[in-house]
Amino acid sequence: MLSRVFAATVILATACASAEAQRAQPTLDLATAQTIVTACVAHAAAHDYGVAVAVFDQHGNLKAFAHMDTADAAVRDVAQWKGKSAATYGFTTAETAKWGGNAPNLAVWRGGLPIRLESGELIGGVGVSGAPSEFDEECGNTGIAAAGLPKAEIVE
């Protein structure tokens, strides 16, 4: 009997120690994702572009999406591809395009930007498609800035 109580105590202590060792990680919330989409769509409309915008959290989960009425049907999937790539790999798709290869969800067209906190911690990604690539990036950064987050650095 005593050995069972001791074993249960050890298991409980180990579980508690493991739980305390977990670190809470920030993640992209729905309101922030929606702000990014709304600002990007407004920016595109102001410049007479029709785009699709997809925002993912750092785990590759789609948080918010918009497909403007004036955007081509095909850009829907491309925006999601770019956004998921930036969210899961943590690099702009301008950068991942240089990598080559065909890793899962690795976008090779510009227009995907990682979303980071001021500390540099990755919390998601945004993908924009439907306009020239440089404008897709500008649009994504406009949305990121509207959410109060630091713009993604785009290295040519």
Secondary structure, 3 states (H helix, E strand, C coil): CHHHHHHHHHHHHHHHHHHHHCCCCCCCCHHHHHHHHHHHHHHHHHCCCCCEEEEEECCCCEEEEEECCCCCCCHHHHHHHHHHHHHHHCCCHHHHHHHCCCCCCCCCCCCEEEEECCCCCEEEEEEEECCCHHHHHHHHHHHHHHCCCCCCCCCC
